Amino acid sequence: MSELAITVLQFGLLLLLWILILSIIAAQGRDMMVSKRARTRANRSAAQTAPAPEQGGTPATVHHSGQTQRPRPKRLVISEGPLVGTEVELGSAPIMMGRAQECTVVLEDDYASGKHARLFPQGSRWFLEDLGSTNGTWLGDEQLTRASTVEPGDRIRIGKTVLELRT
């Protein structure tokens, strides 16, 4: 092999290495932005559940420790899509969603994967995670990249199906 070919090969490998490094940096930046948006969404939903002084309502209970206890969701409701109106009672077991027959919620949706997403309780909160689906799982306007908390009223979209936690 000539010296020119070896030099070109070395520069090509160096270029490939830099492309890899820059793509990793870009992915980290996207992850940080998604995390920031999720925190903003959580803060926004917490602010919406706080009682307004002029209304005098108490949607959340404040304990002596100063922590607020949100009303615990009791059901998962399909509000849009082929199975609109379907309700699933929430217990302590995780809920699998997808087209596979072994899922808790079997979606009749061509855009859903076999095992598309999982909704699971942890403490007094519910979390949603995408299970590597082809078309993604959306919580509000954001595509999930990792498990995120779900509050009552948040819209979960899987393909053409929209689900909500309700109290």
C-alpha positions in Angstrom: 0.0 0.0 0.0 1.4 3.4 -0.9 2.1 6.1 1.6 -0.6 8.3 0.2 -3.2 5.6 0.7 -2.2 5.1 4.3 -2.3 8.9 5.0 -5.8 9.2 3.4 -7.0 6.2 5.5 -5.6 7.8 8.6 -7.4 11.1 7.9 -10.6 9.2 7.1 -10.4 7.4 10.5 -9.7 10.7 12.3 -12.7 12.3 10.5 -14.9 9.4 11.5 -13.7 9.7 15.1 -14.6 13.4 15.2 -18.0 12.7 13.7 -18.6 10.1 16.5 -17.5 12.5 19.2 -19.7 15.4 17.9 -22.7 13.1 17.6 -22.3 12.0 21.3 -22.1 15.7 22.3 -25.2 16.5 20.4 -27.1 13.5 21.9 -26.1 14.7 25.4 -27.3 18.2 24.6 -30.7 16.8 23.4 -31.0 14.7 26.6 -30.3 17.7 28.8 -33.0 19.7 26.9 -35.5 16.9 27.3 -34.7 16.7 31.0 -35.1 20.5 31.4 -38.5 20.4 29.6 -39.7 17.6 31.8 -38.7 19.5 34.9 -40.5 22.6 33.5 -43.6 20.5 32.8 -43.5 19.1 36.3 -43.2 22.5 37.8 -46.0 23.8 35.6 -48.4 21.0 36.6 -47.5 21.5 40.3 -48.3 25.2 40.0 -51.7 24.3 38.3 -52.7 22.1 41.2 -51.8 24.7 43.9 -55.0 26.3 45.2 -55.6 29.9 44.0 -56.1 32.3 47.0 -59.2 33.9 45.6 -60.8 30.4 44.9 -60.1 29.0 48.3 -60.1 25.5 46.9 -57.8 22.7 48.1 -57.1 20.2 45.4 -54.1 18.9 47.3 -53.6 18.1 51.0 -50.6 19.6 52.8 -49.1 17.5 55.5 -47.3 18.7 58.6 -44.0 17.9 56.9 -44.9 20.6 54.3 -45.2 18.0 51.4 -48.2 18.0 49.2 -50.1 14.9 48.5 -51.6 14.8 45.1 -54.9 12.9 44.5 -53.9 9.3 43.5 -55.2 8.4 40.0 -57.6 5.4 40.1 -58.1 4.6 36.4 -56.5 4.8 32.9 -59.0 6.0 30.3 -58.6 5.8 26.5 -59.9 9.2 25.3 -59.0 8.9 21.5 -58.4 6.1 19.1 -60.0 2.8 18.2 -60.7 1.8 21.8 -62.1 5.2 23.0 -64.0 4.9 26.3 -62.1 1.9 27.5 -61.1 2.2 31.2 -58.6 0.2 33.2 -58.6 0.3 37.0 -55.2 1.2 38.5 -53.8 -1.0 41.2 -50.3 -1.7 42.3 -49.3 -3.7 39.3 -47.6 -2.2 36.2 -49.7 -1.8 33.0 -48.2 -3.0 29.7 -49.6 -1.3 26.6 -49.1 -2.5 23.0 -50.5 -4.8 20.3 -49.3 -8.1 21.9 -52.1 -10.2 23.5 -50.2 -10.5 26.8 -50.3 -6.7 27.3 -52.7 -5.4 30.0 -54.1 -2.8 27.5 -54.1 -4.4 24.0 -54.1 -1.5 21.5 -55.8 -2.0 18.2 -53.5 0.5 16.6 -51.2 -0.1 13.6 -48.7 2.5 14.9 -48.3 0.6 18.3 -45.5 -1.9 18.8 -46.1 -5.3 20.3 -44.9 -4.2 23.8 -45.0 -0.5 23.3 -44.9 1.2 26.7 -45.2 0.4 30.4 -47.0 2.5 33.1 -45.9 1.6 36.6 -46.4 2.9 40.1 -43.6 3.9 42.4 -44.6 5.2 45.8 -47.6 7.5 45.3 -46.7 8.4 41.7 -47.1 6.8 38.3 -44.3 6.6 35.7 -44.4 5.9 32.0 -41.6 4.4 29.9 -41.3 3.6 26.3 -40.1 0.0 25.7 -38.1 0.7 22.5 -41.1 1.2 20.3 -40.8 2.0 16.6 -43.0 5.1 16.6 -42.3 6.4 20.1 -44.5 7.2 23.1 -45.5 10.8 23.7 -46.3 12.4 27.0 -48.0 15.7 26.2 -46.0 17.2 23.4 -42.8 15.5 24.3 -41.5 12.2 23.1 -40.3 10.0 25.9 -36.6 9.2 26.1 -36.7 7.7 29.6 -39.3 7.0 32.3 -41.2 10.1 33.3 -43.8 10.9 35.9 -47.4 11.0 34.7 -49.9 13.3 36.5 -53.7 13.0 36.2 -54.9 14.7 33.0 -51.6 14.3 31.2 -52.1 13.0 27.6 -50.2 9.8 26.7 -50.1 9.2 23.0 -49.3 5.8 21.4 -49.9 6.0 17.7 -53.5 7.2 17.2 -54.5 6.2 20.8 -54.6 8.8 23.5 -54.8 7.7 27.2 -55.1 9.7 30.4 -54.8 9.0 34.1 -57.9 10.1 36.0 -58.8 10.3 39.7 
